[in-house]
Every structure is written in structure tokens, then in C-alpha cells.
Amino acid sequence: MSDEKEIIATPQAEPSFDVSTELTAEPVAAPAAPAARAARGRAGHQRAGGRRQSSRPPRAKSEYDQKMITIRRVSRTVAGGRRFSFSVALIIGNKKGKVGVGLGKAGDTTLAIDKAVRNAKKNMITVNLTKDSSIAHKVSAKYTASRVELMPVRGRGLVAGSSVRPVLELAGITNIVAKINSGSKNGLNNARAAIEALKSLKA
């Protein structure tokens, strides 16, 4: 018999782990759920896109209503080129007999409107209305190339065109017929002609 050496496999030592290290390790945060991420995204979008609360007090409402006649961008030529600004013509009134026409010019639309309102308040007139919200008698007036005629009526309502209609509306006149006896298409001049006609009313 041949001598055969018996080979005995010795088990290899398993790697040791530090149990204390595994137990004290900080837990990894689980990924956020899709619904939670979407909710946070919507909240952030609302905060980013929402309007900020203004600390200014709300502007008091004016006692006068206003209607725009024209708003134009105009320019003037200076040494460095052309400078642009805005020209605004409007009508204001309280629908109780007070009405005025104003013109304002500024580099910004808001400033031009404010100037036009102040100018209209300076040129405001008071109209003596009858019991049926009309005028006492027939009147007519001329302003530059515009000619306007106003006639009191009963039961017809307000019959007027161009910029004469808002003048009569804001003055509080409801039973009247207005005729423009000229070919002028200038709204500002027609409105001022209507103001001149209302000025000529006898008390």
C-alpha cells in the first residue's frame, strides 16, 4: 500500500465585523415619496409666483368717473435725436352736473393720466340740470373747427356720438340730442365744443 497523506482542510477564519460600528452608524434618509416631492414643488412655485403683500394703503376711490378720449405717443426733436412721450386726453365727471376735459403729457402713461386728471379738475364746470336730467334750452357752440348743437328732449334718452357722448354722460344728462355740425373728427375739440355749449346755458 502506498502511503497516502490525508489532507485535512482547515476552515478559513471568517472576517470579523465590528457590531458596535454597525449599530451606531447614522441611518440613511429614505428618498421622498413622489407625492411629497410634488407637493413641495407646488408650494415653492406658489411662493415664487405669488404676489407680495403691498405695505402701501389702498388708494381711495375718486369721486369722479373718467373716460379716455385719446392716448398718443408723441415725439419732439432735440440735438441728440427724438424724445418720446405720451399725450392723454380724457373727460371726468361725477354724473351730478360736474364735468371737465383735460390734457396731460409725460414720459410715462400713468403720469400723463394723472396730469390730465388734474388739468380736467382745473377746467371743470357745473351744469344746471332739469328735473328730467336734461338742459333747460337749446344751445350751440364752436371750438376751433368743431361745431356742436345740444337740444333737450323728453323720452328719447341720450342721443349723441363721438366724444360728445361721454361728456354728456359724465355730466349726468340723459334726455338730450346732440348734433355735430362739422366734419371734424378731432375728439378733443368735439369734447371741448360740448363743454363750451354747456357753459352757455342760462341759469
Secondary structure, DSSP 8 states (H G I E B T S, - for coil): ------------------HHHHHHS--------HHHHHHHHHHHHHHHHS-----S------SSEEEEEEEEEEEEEETTEEEEEEEEEEEEE-SSSEEEEEEEEESSHHHHHHHHHHHHHHT-EE----TTSS-SS-EEEEETTEEEEEEE-SSS-EE--TTHHHHHHHHT--SEEEEE-S----HHHHHHHHHHHHHT---
